[in-house]
Amino acid sequence: MQQVRFCTASDGVRIAYAVTGNGPPLVWAATRFTHIEFDRASPLWRHWLAELSRGHTLVRYDERGCGLSDWNAEDLTFDAWVRDLEAVVDAAGLERFALIGIFKGGVVAVAYAARHPERVSHLVLHGACARGKLASAATPKEREEEEVILKLVELGWGEGNEGFRHLFAKEFIPDGRPEHHRSIEELFRLTTSPANAARISREYSMVDVRALAAKVRCPTLVTHSRGNLRQPLEEGRQLARLITDARFIPLESRNHFLIEDEPAWSRFVAELRAFLPDAAPAVRTGALEDNFASLSARERDVLELIAEGLDNRQIADRLELSEKTVRNHINSIFAKLDVPTRAQAIVRARDAGFGRRGTGMPD
């Protein structure tokens, strides 16, 4: 069952996000042109959603200008995309989690992991790159070719132009079936406006996260289709080289979107399951008391304030700690209580008697 929620980014833009599954948290950095409702039925995305929700609490969202998020956002820059991810993570109450970035979402995921190393436990990147097409263009011809594509987006998006849709469908899924190509057409029509599509595409083409990728320190899995027509294999390989603890896996496919029944999808799933942390074990009857007993005195102090509804900055001020120290305590608390989110921690803490102001201990 999917829960759709909304949060507000730092500049007031409303961002729609969805939560599915149960287990350790996995956050999906938004890629271009998504719709958290439409994607559930799309043959492009439904197998991704099913797999990423299996054994995990999956949090995903529509980026600004797309899907159920605000379409009239003035700021459609790379920095705004990263701030949107920050807003969603905070709204979902997540402290530490695995992060996945697919296609354009890869640059956002890399930037977030570099800027918030204490929060990302594992990073997964598929079909991603370190530089957009304009940023990586080595010759005037390469730049001109990308400018033509960007002009096509500007002129042809949402205009019912069959040739435009066919061009992009064949580039993204050359080995796809008619149902996949129709789904791309629906994706174009439903997810955003022609003006937003042009602005988002141009911004992405100019992104360069090579310096940020070199700062990523968490274990990272990078996968890429060998015959990817939209994003050449070497782009994925270069991204993996930049990240200190990265493993690169080429997949035998020509598709940018991996199709559910192709062997490359099965390989990707196997690598993903082997890489990500195991699903949280079920809590045994009577085990909660043992879990709470394992908390240190300081962790109990922090949990008391969490149960009272204080955020990390307020807890840090109250206990005269740094926010980083508070976050470290919270990560430990979540691990000991077997909870993936702040909301679940609050529920368990209050059930155990925490949250009674001034006590610092359950009755």
N, C-alpha and C positions, 0 to 999 in steps of 0.2 A: 504494500500500500504506500502510495506517495503522499507526502505532506508538502504542500506549497506554502511558502512563507515569504515575507518581504522585509527588507532592511533598507537603511538609508546610508549611502556613501557620504564621504566627508564633505562633498559639495552639494548635498541635498538630493542627488539622483536616487530614485527608488530602484532597487535591485531585487529581482525575483529569484528565489532559490528553492530547491526541492531536497527532501530528505527521504531516503528509502533504505531498506535493509536493517540489519542489526549486527553489531560487532565492533571491532576496532574502527575508528573513523578513517575514511578515505575521501579526500577532497579532489574534485575534478575541476581544474582551472578551465574557464570557459574558452571555447574555440570560436571561430567566426560563425555567425548565422545559425544560432541554436534556438530552440523553443522547447522549454522543459515539459510542456504538455504534448506537443506534436511529436517530439522525438521518441516518446514511449511506443508509438505505433509504427515508427519509420523503420523499414528494413535496413536503413543505414546505421541506426543507433540502438535498436531494441536489444540486440544480443550483447552490445557493450553494457547497457544498463543492467541487464540480468546478471551478467558476469561480475561487474564491479560491485553490485549489491549483495552478491553471495558471500556471506560470512563477514560482511563489513557494513558499517553505517556510511552510506554514500551521500555526500553533500555536493550538489552541482548547482549551477546558476546560469541565467542568461546575462551576458554582458550588457552593459549600457548600450542603448540603441537597437536592441534585439529582443525577440521573444516577448515575454511578459514584463521585462524591465522597461524603464522609461525610454521612449524613442526620441524624445526631444532634448536629449542631453547636449549641451553645448560643447563639452570637453570629451572628445573621442580619442584622446592620446594614449600612448603606451603607459605613462605614469598613472593615468586614470584607471586603466585596466587593472593595474596592480593594486591600486587603492580599493577597487571593487572586491577583489579577492580578499583583501584584509578585512573589509566590512563584513563579508559573508562569514568568514571564519570566526570573527568576534561575535557576530549575531548568533551563530550556531553554538557558541559556548565551547569551542574546541581549544585545547591547550597544546596538544602534540598529536600529529597525525601524519599519515602517508599522503603524498600529493601526486596527482597524475596530470600531465599536460599533453594533449593530442593536437597535432598540427599547430595552429597559431597559439593555442593554449600553452605550448611548450615554452615560449619566450616569457610568458607571464609566470609560469611555474618556476622557471629558472631564476627570475628576478626575485620572486617571493622567497625561495629557498636560500638565496644569497643574502637577502636582507633580514631574514628571520630564521637563522640556523637552529635556534633553540626549539623551534616549533615543528620543523619538518623532520620526521624520522627516516622516511624513504621517499625517493623521487623516481617516478616513471615517466619517460618521454617517448612518444611514438610519432613518427612522421614529422618530427620537429626539426628546427634549424637554429643556428646562432644568429643568422642575419637574414633579413628580408631580401627580396629579389633586387630591389634598387640598391640596397646597401652592399650587396655582394657582387653587383654587376662589374665585371672586369674590363669590358669593352663597350664602346658606344653602341654596337649592335645589340648586346645583351640588355643594355638600358632601354634601347628603343623598343625591343620586343616586349619588355615588361610594361612600358608606357602604353603600348597598343592594348595589352590585356586590361590595364586599368581604365583605359578609355572605353573598352567594350563593357566593363562593369558599369561605368557611368551612364552609358547610352542605352544599354540593353536590359538592365535589371528590371524585372517586373513588367516589361512591356509586351510580354507574350511572343517574343522573338524566338522562334523555334531553332534557328541556326545558332543563336547565342547559347541557349540551353544545351543543345546537342554538343557544342564545343566544350563546355565545362563538364558535362556529364562524362564525355569520353576521356577528358584529361584526368578527372578525379577517379573514375572507375572504368578503365578501358575494358575490363573483363566482367563488368556487371551485366545483369539481366535488365530487361525493360522495366521491371518493378523498381530497380535501384535508380535508373535514370529518371523515372517518373517522380520518385521520392526527392531527388535533387531539385526537380522543377518545383515541387511543392515547398521544399525548403527555401528556395529563392523567393517564392511568392509570400510565404507566411512570416518569415523570420525578421525582415527588416525592410526599410524603404530604400529606393534607388539612391537617394542622397546619402543615407547612412552607409550603405554598402560601398559606395565609392570612397567615402572618407575613411572608413575602417580599413579597406583594402590598401589604400595609399599609405596610411600610417604603418600598417604591418610591413609593407614593402621596404620601409626605411628603418626598421628596428635593427639594432645591433646589440646583442647581449653577451658578446665574447668576454668582456671584462668581468661581467657578473658571473658567467658560467665558471670562470676560474676560481671564484670564491665559494662555490658550492662544496660542502664538506660531507653531506650525508651519502649513504650508499645510493647509487643511481643505476637504473636499468634503462638503456636506450635501444629501442627497436625501430627498424626502418625497412620498408619494402624495397627489394633490390631494383625493381623496374619502375619505381615511382616516377611518373611523368611530370608531376607537379613539383615534387621536392626530390631532387636527385639523391641517390644513396650517399654520395660523398658529403652532403650537407649534414646528414645524421652522424656520419663517422667523425666529422670535424667537431661536432657538438660533444660527442662522447670523449674525444681527446682532450677537450678543454676542462672537463670535470674530473677532479682528482680520483674519486672512487667510483668510476663508471664502468659498466660492462656493456659492450655493444653487440647486438644480435641482429644480423641481416635476415629478413624474412623472404621466402620465395614467393613473391607476388608482384604484380604490376599495379595493384590498386592502392590509391591513397587511403580510401575507406576500406578496411579489411571486411570482406564478406563472410557471413557466418559459416558457410559450408566449404570454404576454401582451406586447404591444409595450413596456410600461413596463420589463419585465425587460431587453429588448434595449437600451433607452436607458440603463438603469443600468449594464449591462456595458460599453457604449461609453464612458460617462463615467468609469467606474472604471479601465479600461485606459489611458485618456488621462491620468489623474491620477496613478496609482501609478508608482513608478520602474520602468524596464524590468527584465526578468529578467536575472540575471547572465550575462554571456557565457561560453561554454564556454572552459575553459582550454586554450590551445594546447600541443601537445607541445613541451617545452623552455622553456615560458614561465615555469614556476615559479621557475627560477633568476633570471630577470630580475625577477620579483616580489620575491623575497627581497633582491635587490641594491638594490632601490629603498627598502628600509627604512632609516631613520636609525639612528644609534648608539643613541639612547634607545629607539626602537621595538624594536630588537634586544634591549635589556635587558629591556623589558617582555615581549616574546615569549618570551624564555628562561624567565621566571618563570611565564608562562601555561603553557608546556609542562611545567613542574615541578608544575603543579596548584594554584598559589596563586590565591586569589581577589583581587578588586580591593583590598580593605582591606589584605591581606597584602602585595600588591605595593607599595601606597602606603607602607606602613611600611618595607619593605625598601629602597626607592629614595628615601625621604624626600620624597615627592610628595603632593599632595592627591589624594583619590579622583577628583575631577572631572578633574584632569590625566591621571590613569591612564586614565580612561574615554575621554578625547579621543584619547590615543595608541592605545588599542585600536580605536576607530572607524577611525582611519587605517590601522592594520594590517589590519583586516578588508577595507577597501576595496582595499588594495594586493594582498592575497592572494586576492581574489575569494571570500571565504567569508562565509556569513550567520550562522554560529553559533560559539560558543567551542569546542564539541566538534570541529568541522571544523578550526578553527585549530590546535588541539592536535595533531590527526592530521598535518596538513601540516608543522607545525613539527617534530614528532618525526621524521617521515620525512626532513626536511632536516638533522637532527642537533641541533636545539635540545633543551633539557631535560636536558643533562648538567650537573649542579649545579656551579656555580663557574666555568664557562667563559665564559658570556655570549655565546659565538659558536659556530656550528656548526664541527665539525672540517673 
